[in-house]
Amino acid sequence: MKKILIVTEYFYPEEFKINEVAHEWKNKGYEVDILTQNPTYPHGKIFDDYKNKWFSKEHYNGMNIYKVKAVTGYKTSLFKKLLKYFSFMILGSIVSLRIGKRYDYIFGFDVGALTGMVPAIILKQFYKKPVTLWIQDIWPDSVYAYGFKKTKFLEFLLNSFVKYVYKYSSNFAISAKGFEKKIIPYVDTSKEIFYAPNWADYLNKDLEKISLSSEQKIHFTFAGNIGTVQNLDNLIDAFGKLEDKYLNKVQLNIIGDGSYLENLKNVVDKNNFRNIIFWGRKPRDEIYKYLEASDFLIVSLIDKEIFSLTVPAKTQTYIATNKPVIAVINGEASEIISENNLGLVCGPSDVEEIKSTFIKAINTNNEEKNEYIRNSEFLTNTVFKKEIIIDNLLELLKRG
């Protein structure tokens, strides 16, 4: 029986796509183990019923999970966030070198800082193990996008680090096609770069239906993390400026929490914006009833190059609900929506354009909506089908 080691900063009980990958490979007859850290996401504190030990091993659905100590409190401290990244890199590498020799394949789930992939790639460096990285975020671009000043010294350090990690990777899966041009300058041209997008979150469609308002309205819904990069300032500004003849027909629902939530609430209060409802964070297994009760689902990110290359994971979930999508974003995500005729798109920086897009959505007829729905169903069952993507990742891993 072939043995696979998955290296990831996040794993069950945290909710990430890598959980499903591990289960599927285990069900196909592979021996699958996971190297991760103690669970803290998304609140930055250790989950109840877990202890933050320096090292622990547990069994979960026939898999071994090796866990190392996690840094907590990183939601409000940049220093602790950086310490968290380097902590897993160092502690994970120590454990990786001790257990890694017995595995046939190494799979790195690169969903955060690239430092988290060091425990994977050192097994290529020291033991000649094939290593596949599934890249969900691009370095060094994302470092600069989150506010770090691009100095010559920092650029040299980051570029050198990226080259090191990619040098000892056998091949790459990318969650967005635009990532390829960012990877190529750092790698040998013989290394395969394979498109493996995310799929929709599990949607419990048996939930009791709900209504988002007591009156009949057209509901626009954003669901997810609420930070500065989600561009909700412009979204709220555009919605709040709708004329009364439109505003009386609609409601903007914002579901989720995050570091920028209170700022947005203050904006709404200060400007006396109407029909904007903050629902707070909802359990993932209940989110479908809120999406199903909506008429249009919104994906939005600020106008920076790194985000134009990114396809937020919620995009596929939105598509799978068979609801029209409004993409307030540049780049690949908006191309998916426009090229497949799944909804409406607009630039994230132009408040007037966003406002006009709301009006277009309000005036969308049933024939247009049904076309969006048919196209969404097709895409969910082909390009974004979970079983196909996970099989493709396994074949890529074996080719490494």
Sequence and secondary structure as in RCSB ss.txt:
>XXXX:A:sequence
MKKILIVTEYFYPEEFKINEVAHEWKNKGYEVDILTQNPTYPHGKIFDDYKNKWFSKEHYNGMNIYKVKAVTGYK
TSLFKKLLKYFSFMILGSIVSLRIGKRYDYIFGFDVGALTGMVPAIILKQFYKKPVTLWIQDIWPDSVYAYGFKK
TKFLEFLLNSFVKYVYKYSSNFAISAKGFEKKIIPYVDTSKEIFYAPNWADYLNKDLEKISLSSEQKIHFTFAGN
IGTVQNLDNLIDAFGKLEDKYLNKVQLNIIGDGSYLENLKNVVDKNNFRNIIFWGRKPRDEIYKYLEASDFLIVS
LIDKEIFSLTVPAKTQTYIATNKPVIAVINGEASEIISENNLGLVCGPSDVEEIKSTFIKAINTNNEEKNEYIRN
SEFLTNTVFKKEIIIDNLLELLKRG
>XXXX:A:secstr
  EEEEE S  TTS  HHHHHHHHHHHTT EEEEEEE   TTTTS  TT    SEEEEEETTEEEEEE     TT
S HHHHHHHHHHHHHHHHHHHHHHGGG SEEEEEESS GGGGHHHHHHHHHH   EEEEESS TTHHHHHTT   
 HHHHHHHHHHHHHHHHT SEEEESSTTHHHHHGGGS TTS EEE         TTS    S SS  EEEEEES 
 SGGG HHHHHHHHHTS HHHHTTEEEEEE   TTHHHHHHHHHHHT  SEEEEE   GGGHHHHHHT SEEEEE
  S HHHHS   THHHHHHHTT  EEEES SHHHHHHHHTT EEEE SS HHHHHHHHHHHHT  HHHHHHHHHH
HHHHHTTTT HHHHHHHHHHHHHH 
